[in-house]
Amino acid sequence: MNHRTADELTAALDEIRLSPSASGTVELIVRRPAENERELLDEGVLDLVEGLVGDEWHRRGTPNPDAQLTLMNARAAELITGSRERWPLAGDQLYVDLDLSTDNLPAGTQLAVGDAVVEVTAEPHTGCAKFSARFGTEALKFVNKSPGREMRLRGVNARVVTPGAVRAGDAITKL
């Protein structure tokens, strides 16, 4: 697959900026049962201990509770990956149509997502070598440098504060 160029990525910033700021939609739920494995879910359960039940997050060495769950902007995922089928390769659990920027969702912001509530943490979520290998070095630069960093185009870390079910198509609302 061809990776997006820097110009293609930059040209789509205005579309990403149109993401809703107060209430959006859960577009895709992805569970990672083991390294490099992905399961698409119609419904998942967010848990205080496990994060997304069945996800490998809590089995990775010493899990960081401030990186229990990751959310990625669905518009950014579409741009970077090239197709919805490739979104899961980014490695996030929830793909949402919502403005995840630091201005809109500062650390401590709570989000109702399905029957659960999650809280945005200050733990940065940045692109890594796997992200670069899958989507290209320009995509890695795009998400890790300004304005992508402030827009949190790579995604945002969160922790579960109220457990509950979340379904594809559910609302995600800033509390």
NUTORKE-205751 format. One record per atom (N, C-alpha, C): atom name; x, y, z. Coordinates in pm, 1 decimal, m for minus. Layout:
N
   atom         xx         yy         zz
     CA          X          Y          Z
...
//
This chain:
175
   atom         xx         yy         zz
      N       84.3     m119.2        0.0
     CA        0.0        0.0        0.0
      C       88.1      124.5        0.0
      N       46.8      223.9      m77.7
     CA      117.9      350.3      m79.9
      C       80.2      431.8       42.3
      N      181.2      494.5      100.9
     CA      157.8      580.2      216.6
      C      123.7      720.8      168.9
      N       48.7      792.8      250.2
     CA       12.8      931.2      219.6
      C      136.4     1019.6      223.8
      N      137.2     1119.2      136.4
     CA      246.4     1216.1      135.6
      C      217.3     1324.3      239.5
      N      319.2     1401.5      272.6
     CA      302.2     1512.5      367.4
      C      195.9     1609.7      316.4
      N      195.7     1637.9      185.6
     CA       96.7     1730.2      128.4
      C      m44.7     1674.4      138.9
      N      m61.8     1543.7      113.8
     CA     m194.3     1482.3      125.2
      C     m245.4     1488.3      269.1
      N     m158.1     1461.9      362.3
     CA     m196.8     1465.4      503.4
      C     m235.7     1606.7      545.4
      N     m152.9     1702.7      511.8
     CA     m178.6     1842.2      550.0
      C     m306.8     1894.9      485.9
      N     m332.0     1855.4      363.0
     CA     m451.0     1903.3      290.8
      C     m580.3     1860.1      358.6
      N     m575.8     1753.7      438.8
     CA     m697.1     1701.4      502.1
      C     m720.8     1755.3      642.8
      N     m634.8     1842.6      690.4
     CA     m651.2     1895.7      826.8
      C     m785.8     1963.5      848.2
      N     m832.4     2037.7      748.6
     CA     m960.3     2107.9      765.9
      C    m1075.5     2010.3      787.1
      N    m1074.4     1897.1      719.0
     CA    m1178.8     1795.3      737.3
      C    m1174.2     1738.8      879.4
      N    m1055.0     1712.5      928.6
     CA    m1041.0     1659.6     1064.7
      C    m1089.7     1762.9     1166.3
      N    m1062.4     1889.1     1138.8
     CA    m1105.4     1996.4     1229.9
      C    m1257.8     2008.9     1238.2
      N    m1331.1     1949.7     1144.8
     CA    m1477.1     1951.2     1147.3
      C    m1535.7     1847.2     1243.2
      N    m1450.8     1767.4     1307.0
     CA    m1499.5     1668.4     1403.1
      C    m1579.3     1738.6     1512.0
      N    m1690.0     1679.3     1555.8
     CA    m1771.7     1743.0     1659.8
      C    m1692.7     1758.7     1790.2
      N    m1723.2     1865.4     1862.1
     CA    m1647.1     1893.2     1984.0
      C    m1716.5     1847.0     2111.6
      N    m1849.0     1838.1     2112.8
     CA    m1919.8     1804.7     2236.2
      C    m1971.3     1660.9     2238.8
      N    m2023.2     1614.3     2126.0
     CA    m2079.9     1480.3     2120.8
      C    m2057.5     1422.4     1981.8
      N    m2001.6     1302.8     1979.3
     CA    m1975.7     1236.0     1852.1
      C    m2022.6     1092.3     1857.2
      N    m1956.5     1007.7     1778.8
     CA    m1999.2      868.9     1763.3
      C    m1880.5      774.8     1774.5
      N    m1904.0      660.9     1837.6
     CA    m1805.7      552.4     1836.7
      C    m1820.0      483.2     1701.6
      N    m1716.7      491.0     1620.7
     CA    m1720.8      435.3     1486.1
      C    m1673.0      290.6     1479.9
      N    m1576.0      254.7     1564.8
     CA    m1517.5      120.5     1558.0
      C    m1459.2       85.4     1694.2
      N    m1476.5      m40.9     1734.2
     CA    m1418.4      m92.8     1858.0
      C    m1324.4     m206.8     1818.8
      N    m1200.4     m199.4     1867.2
     CA    m1100.5     m299.9     1832.1
      C    m1035.8     m352.7     1959.7
      N    m1038.9     m484.1     1972.9
     CA     m972.1     m549.6     2085.9
      C     m843.6     m612.5     2034.0
      N     m737.5     m602.7     2114.4
     CA     m608.8     m662.7     2080.7
      C     m583.6     m778.8     2177.7
      N     m625.6     m901.3     2142.2
     CA     m612.0    m1013.5     2235.0
      C     m467.1    m1057.9     2256.2
      N     m381.0    m1028.6     2160.0
     CA     m238.6    m1059.9     2168.5
      C     m165.4     m963.3     2075.8
      N      m34.2     m955.4     2092.2
     CA       43.6     m863.2     2008.8
      C       19.0     m892.0     1861.3
      N       m7.9     m784.9     1785.7
     CA      m33.0     m789.2     1641.5
      C     m159.9     m865.0     1602.6
      N     m249.3     m889.8     1697.6
     CA     m379.9     m948.7     1667.0
      C     m487.3     m844.2     1693.1
      N     m592.9     m846.1     1610.6
     CA     m702.4     m750.6     1624.0
      C     m835.3     m822.6     1607.0
      N     m932.2     m783.9     1690.8
     CA    m1068.9     m832.8     1678.8
      C    m1161.8     m712.8     1672.7
      N    m1245.0     m707.1     1569.2
     CA    m1344.7     m600.6     1558.7
      C    m1466.3     m643.2     1639.3
      N    m1514.8     m553.1     1722.5
     CA    m1628.1     m583.8     1810.0
      C    m1747.1     m495.4     1777.4
      N    m1865.0     m554.3     1780.9
     CA    m1987.4     m474.4     1775.3
      C    m2013.6     m413.3     1911.8
      N    m1972.8     m486.2     2016.9
     CA    m1990.7     m440.4     2154.5
      C    m1872.7     m486.5     2238.0
      N    m1826.5     m398.3     2325.5
     CA    m1720.6     m432.6     2419.1
      C    m1760.7     m387.4     2558.0
      N    m1685.4     m434.2     2656.2
     CA    m1709.4     m393.9     2794.1
      C    m1584.8     m322.4     2844.2
      N    m1604.8     m202.1     2898.9
     CA    m1495.6     m126.8     2959.2
      C    m1497.6     m154.8     3108.9
      N    m1382.4     m193.6     3161.3
     CA    m1368.9     m240.9     3298.5
      C    m1262.6     m158.9     3371.8
      N    m1280.9     m142.1     3501.8
     CA    m1185.9      m62.9     3581.6
      C    m1046.3     m123.3     3584.8
      N    m1036.2     m254.9     3579.2
     CA     m906.2     m321.5     3587.8
      C     m848.0     m349.9     3449.5
      N     m928.6     m408.8     3361.8
     CA     m879.9     m453.6     3231.9
      C     m880.3     m346.9     3123.3
      N     m954.2     m238.2     3141.6
     CA     m976.9     m147.3     3030.2
      C    m1082.6     m211.0     2941.8
      N    m1052.3     m233.9     2814.6
     CA    m1143.0     m307.1     2726.0
      C    m1125.0     m455.9     2756.0
      N    m1230.9     m520.0     2807.0
     CA    m1222.2     m659.8     2848.1
      C    m1175.9     m745.5     2729.9
      N    m1072.7     m826.9     2756.2
     CA    m1016.6     m914.4     2654.1
      C     m900.0     m854.6     2578.9
      N     m872.6     m725.6     2601.8
     CA     m758.7     m659.3     2537.2
      C     m632.1     m694.5     2615.2
      N     m521.0     m701.3     2547.6
     CA     m395.7     m739.0     2612.1
      C     m332.3     m627.5     2695.4
      N     m387.2     m508.3     2696.1
     CA     m324.6     m395.5     2765.1
      C     m279.5     m431.1     2905.9
      N     m365.8     m491.3     2984.0
     CA     m334.4     m516.8     3125.0
      C     m234.7     m631.0     3144.9
      N     m200.7     m701.7     3037.7
     CA     m103.8     m810.9     3047.9
      C       35.4     m769.1     3002.5
      N       53.7     m644.0     2964.3
     CA      182.6     m595.7     2913.2
      C      271.0     m547.2     3027.9
      N      364.0     m628.5     3070.7
     CA      457.8     m586.5     3174.9
      C      385.1     m525.0     3293.4
      N      419.1     m401.6     3324.7
     CA      350.7     m325.2     3428.7
      C      259.7     m226.1     3358.0
      N      130.8     m255.6     3350.0
     CA       41.6     m167.1     3275.2
      C       28.3      m29.7     3340.8
      N       27.5       71.7     3257.0
     CA       13.0      210.0     3302.7
      C     m136.3      243.2     3307.5
      N     m191.2      269.4     3427.2
     CA     m334.8      297.3     3435.3
      C     m376.9      423.3     3359.0
      N     m280.8      511.6     3330.2
     CA     m313.2      631.5     3253.0
      C     m310.3      606.7     3102.9
      N     m279.9      484.0     3063.2
     CA     m282.1      446.1     2921.2
      C     m363.7      318.0     2904.7
      N     m470.0      307.7     2984.5
     CA     m554.4      188.9     2988.0
      C     m631.9      169.0     2857.7
      N     m667.8      278.6     2794.9
     CA     m752.9      277.1     2677.0
      C     m703.8      387.5     2584.1
      N     m705.7      362.5     2454.3
     CA     m670.3      469.2     2360.6
      C     m784.0      492.7     2263.4
      N     m806.7      620.9     2237.0
     CA     m909.3      664.1     2142.8
      C     m839.4      736.5     2029.2
      N     m881.2      711.7     1906.9
     CA     m825.8      781.4     1791.0
      C     m940.0      844.7     1713.2
      N     m915.4      962.9     1662.1
     CA    m1012.7     1032.5     1579.0
      C    m1033.0      952.1     1450.7
      N    m1157.9      917.4     1421.5
     CA    m1189.9      834.1     1305.1
      C    m1151.8      902.9     1174.1
      N    m1166.0     1034.0     1166.8
     CA    m1129.6     1105.1     1043.5
      C     m979.8     1099.6     1020.0
      N     m902.8     1111.9     1128.0
     CA     m757.4     1100.4     1117.0
      C     m718.9      957.8     1080.0
      N     m786.5      860.2     1140.2
     CA     m757.8      719.4     1108.5
      C     m782.0      691.1      961.0
      N     m892.3      740.4      908.5
     CA     m924.2      719.6      766.5
      C     m816.9      782.5      677.6
      N     m778.2      904.2      710.1
     CA     m676.3      973.7      631.5
      C     m543.8      898.6      633.7
      N     m499.2      864.0      751.1
     CA     m366.4      804.5      767.5
      C     m360.2      662.5      712.4
      N     m463.7      583.3      738.5
     CA     m459.2      441.7      699.6
      C     m502.0      417.9      556.2
      N     m585.9      506.2      502.4
     CA     m631.9      491.3      365.4
      C     m762.7      416.7      350.6
      N     m801.4      338.1      451.9
     CA     m929.6      268.0      445.0
      C     m969.0      220.8      584.1
      N    m1098.6      212.8      605.7
     CA    m1151.8      169.3      735.3
      C    m1099.9       30.2      774.4
      N    m1077.2      m55.9      678.5
     CA    m1027.5     m190.2      706.0
      C     m888.7     m187.6      770.2
      N     m813.9      m80.2      747.0
     CA     m677.7      m69.6      801.6
      C     m671.9        7.1      934.9
      N     m783.9       64.6      978.4
     CA     m783.3      138.8     1105.9
      C     m727.1       55.0     1220.9
      N     m767.7      m72.3     1235.3
     CA     m719.9     m149.3     1350.0
      C     m567.6     m159.4     1360.0
      N     m498.2     m144.6     1247.2
     CA     m351.8     m151.4     1249.5
      C     m289.3      m39.0     1331.2
      N     m364.2       69.0     1354.3
     CA     m311.1      178.6     1435.9
      C     m294.3      135.1     1581.2
      N     m371.5       36.0     1623.9
     CA     m351.4      m19.3     1757.4
      C     m436.0       40.8     1867.2
      N     m533.4      122.8     1832.7
     CA     m619.6      183.1     1933.4
      C     m743.4       96.0     1953.6
      N     m815.2      120.8     2064.7
     CA     m934.3       40.6     2091.6
      C    m1063.0      107.6     2044.6
      N    m1072.4      238.9     2059.5
     CA    m1193.7      309.5     2018.5
      C    m1160.1      413.4     1912.3
      N    m1230.1      406.0     1800.5
     CA    m1215.7      504.0     1692.1
      C    m1343.9      586.3     1694.0
      N    m1327.9      715.9     1716.5
     CA    m1443.6      801.1     1743.2
      C    m1444.2      923.8     1653.3
      N    m1564.2      966.9     1617.7
     CA    m1578.0     1093.8     1546.8
      C    m1599.4     1200.4     1654.1
      N    m1488.0     1253.7     1704.4
     CA    m1487.7     1353.6     1810.9
      C    m1354.5     1426.8     1806.7
      N    m1357.6     1556.0     1832.9
     CA    m1236.6     1637.8     1841.8
      C    m1161.2     1598.0     1968.5
      N    m1046.0     1534.9     1952.4
     CA     m965.8     1487.5     2065.5
      C     m855.2     1584.8     2103.9
      N     m856.9     1704.3     2047.6
     CA     m747.4     1799.8     2069.4
      C     m730.6     1836.3     2216.8
      N     m609.7     1879.9     2249.7
     CA     m581.4     1922.5     2386.8
      C     m668.3     2040.9     2427.0
      N     m702.2     2128.0     2332.0
     CA     m789.1     2241.7     2363.4
      C     m930.4     2194.2     2397.5
      N     m980.7     2095.0     2327.1
     CA    m1117.1     2047.9     2348.8
      C    m1127.8     1951.0     2465.8
      N    m1026.8     1865.7     2482.6
     CA    m1031.1     1763.0     2586.5
      C     m904.5     1764.8     2671.3
      N     m889.1     1865.5     2756.1
     CA     m769.9     1866.4     2842.0
      C     m771.3     1745.6     2936.8
      N     m654.8     1708.7     2986.6
     CA     m645.9     1598.4     3081.5
      C     m746.6     1621.1     3193.8
      N     m814.7     1513.3     3232.5
     CA     m917.2     1521.5     3336.2
      C    m1058.1     1529.3     3281.4
      N    m1071.6     1558.7     3151.5
     CA    m1204.5     1563.3     3089.4
      C    m1264.4     1423.5     3090.5
      N    m1390.5     1415.4     3129.7
     CA    m1459.6     1286.8     3128.0
      C    m1552.4     1279.2     3007.6
      N    m1561.4     1157.5     2954.3
     CA    m1643.2     1130.3     2836.9
      C    m1737.4     1014.6     2866.2
      N    m1866.3     1035.4     2841.6
     CA    m1961.4      924.9     2846.1
      C    m1950.2      853.4     2712.9
      N    m1925.3      723.8     2718.3
     CA    m1912.9      644.1     2596.8
      C    m1993.6      516.5     2618.2
      N    m2105.7      506.7     2547.1
     CA    m2197.7      397.0     2573.5
      C    m2246.3      407.4     2716.9
      N    m2236.7      295.9     2791.0
     CA    m2279.0      293.1     2931.3
      C    m2164.6      328.0     3026.0
      N    m2046.4      352.7     2973.9
     CA    m1927.1      375.9     3055.8
      C    m1889.7      524.2     3057.2
      N    m1796.8      555.2     3146.8
     CA    m1735.0      688.2     3150.0
      C    m1584.2      666.9     3153.6
      N    m1514.3      739.8     3067.2
     CA    m1368.7      736.6     3065.2
      C    m1316.4      877.2     3089.1
      N    m1192.9      884.1     3136.4
     CA    m1130.5     1013.2     3164.1
      C    m1001.8     1026.0     3083.6
      N     m988.6     1136.9     3013.3
     CA     m868.3     1166.5     2936.7
      C     m753.6     1187.8     3035.3
      N     m638.7     1126.0     3007.5
     CA     m522.5     1142.2     3094.8
      C     m416.7     1228.7     3026.8
      N     m320.7     1270.6     3105.4
     CA     m212.5     1354.5     3053.8
      C     m104.8     1273.1     2982.5
      N     m109.5     1140.8     2995.2
     CA       m9.8     1052.8     2932.4
      C      m13.8     1071.3     2780.6
      N       96.9     1117.4     2720.6
     CA       94.6     1136.8     2574.9
      C       81.4     1004.1     2499.7
      N       14.0     1009.4     2386.2
     CA       m0.5      893.3     2298.3
      C       64.2      933.0     2166.9
      N      179.3      876.5     2139.0
     CA      254.6      917.3     2021.0
      C      275.2      798.8     1927.3
      N      303.9      831.2     1803.6
     CA      334.2      729.0     1705.3
      C      469.0      665.5     1734.9
      N      483.8      540.4     1694.8
     CA      605.4      464.7     1722.6
      C      658.1      401.7     1593.5
      N      758.3      315.6     1607.7
     CA      817.5      249.8     1491.5
      C      715.5      164.1     1416.9
      N      625.9       94.9     1488.8
     CA      523.5       13.6     1422.6
      C      429.3      102.4     1341.9
      N      391.6      215.9     1399.3
     CA      302.7      310.2     1330.9
      C      369.9      358.5     1201.9
      N      498.0      393.2     1210.9
     CA      573.7      439.2     1094.6
      C      584.0      330.2      988.9
      N      609.9      206.8     1030.5
     CA      621.5       95.9      935.4
      C      489.2       70.5      863.3
      N      379.5       84.8      935.3
     CA      248.3       56.1      877.1
      C      195.6      168.9      789.5
      N      225.7      294.0      827.6
     CA      162.5      408.5      760.1
      C      260.6      509.2      700.8
      N      389.9      490.4      721.5
     CA      490.9      576.4      661.2
      C      548.7      680.7      756.2
      N      667.9      725.8      722.1
     CA      735.8      825.2      807.3
      C      664.6      960.2      804.8
      N      601.6      992.8      692.4
     CA      528.6     1120.9      686.9
      C      409.2     1119.2      782.1
      N      342.0     1005.2      792.8
     CA      229.5      993.3      886.8
      C      279.5     1006.4     1030.4
      N      392.9      946.0     1060.5
     CA      449.8      956.9     1194.9
      C      481.7     1102.7     1228.8
      N      543.9     1173.1     1134.8
     CA      573.0     1316.2     1155.9
      C      443.8     1395.5     1171.3
      N      345.5     1364.2     1089.5
     CA      217.2     1434.6     1088.9
      C      149.7     1428.4     1226.1
      N      150.6     1312.3     1290.0
     CA       82.6     1298.5     1419.2
      C      166.6     1346.2     1536.5
      N      298.5     1342.8     1523.3
     CA      385.2     1375.4     1636.5
      C      433.0     1520.2     1639.5
      N      413.9     1593.2     1530.4
     CA      457.7     1733.2     1524.7
      C      336.4     1824.9     1515.2
      N      359.1     1953.2     1537.4
     CA      250.5     2051.7     1532.4
      C      197.1     2064.2     1389.1
      N       67.6     2075.1     1368.3
     CA      m41.9     2082.9     1465.3
      C      m98.4     1947.0     1505.9
      N      m48.5     1837.8     1445.4
     CA     m101.8     1705.2     1474.5
      C      m90.6     1665.7     1620.9
      N       18.2     1706.4     1684.6
     CA       37.7     1673.8     1826.8
      C      m70.8     1738.6     1911.9
      N      m97.7     1867.2     1889.2
     CA     m198.6     1939.3     1967.0
      C     m340.0     1890.7     1934.1
      N     m359.7     1845.7     1811.4
     CA     m489.7     1791.4     1771.3
      C     m506.1     1646.7     1816.9
      N     m398.0     1591.2     1869.3
     CA     m393.4     1450.4     1913.2
      C     m439.2     1356.9     1800.9
      N     m379.8     1376.3     1684.1
     CA     m416.8     1293.5     1569.1
      C     m371.0     1149.0     1584.9
      N     m272.2     1124.8     1668.7
     CA     m233.0      986.6     1697.5
      C     m329.4      923.6     1797.4
      N     m403.3     1007.0     1867.3
     CA     m500.1      957.4     1963.8
      C     m474.7     1012.5     2101.6
      N     m556.2      966.2     2194.4
     CA     m549.5     1013.4     2332.1
      C     m561.7      893.7     2425.5
      N     m487.7      899.1     2534.3
     CA     m496.8      796.3     2637.5
      C     m608.6      831.1     2734.1
      N     m670.5      727.1     2787.4
     CA     m778.6      745.8     2883.5
      C     m778.9      629.2     2981.2
      N     m851.7      649.8     3090.3
     CA     m871.2      542.5     3187.2
      C    m1020.9      530.5     3214.2
      N    m1064.6      412.1     3246.2
     CA    m1205.7      386.9     3274.7
      C    m1235.7      433.9     3416.7
      N    m1340.1      516.7     3433.3
     CA    m1381.5      559.4     3567.0
      C    m1517.3      500.1     3606.1
      N    m1600.1      467.2     3509.3
     CA    m1726.9      397.7     3533.4
      C    m1736.5      286.3     3430.7
      N    m1736.4      161.3     3475.8
     CA    m1742.0       50.5     3380.1
      C    m1877.1       43.3     3310.0
      N    m1876.9      m20.9     3194.4
     CA    m2001.3      m39.0     3120.6
      C    m1976.5      m86.6     2979.7
      N    m2085.3     m114.9     2910.1
     CA    m2079.2     m162.0     2771.9
      C    m2066.7      m43.5     2676.3
      N    m1998.2      m66.7     2566.8
     CA    m1988.6       31.7     2459.7
      C    m2011.1      m42.7     2328.7
      N    m2090.3       19.2     2241.5
     CA    m2123.8      m42.6     2114.6
      C    m2084.8       50.0     1998.8
      N    m2049.0      m10.2     1887.1
     CA    m2027.7       69.8     1766.0
      C    m2156.2      143.2     1736.5
      N    m2147.0      272.5     1710.3
     CA    m2263.3      355.9     1685.6
      C    m2309.2      433.6     1807.7
      N    m2259.1      397.1     1926.8
     CA    m2294.4      471.0     2048.9
      C    m2243.8      614.1     2043.0
      N    m2309.8      699.9     2117.5
     CA    m2262.6      838.0     2132.3
      C    m2141.8      839.1     2226.1
      N    m2052.3      934.4     2201.7
     CA    m1945.1      967.1     2294.4
      C    m1961.9     1116.2     2322.1
      N    m1980.8     1150.6     2449.5
     CA    m2020.4     1286.4     2485.2
      C    m1930.8     1342.1     2595.4
      N    m1885.8     1462.9     2574.7
     CA    m1804.9     1532.0     2674.2
      C    m1894.3     1568.4     2792.5
      N    m1852.1     1531.9     2913.5
     CA    m1930.1     1561.3     3034.0
      C    m1886.3     1693.0     3097.6
//
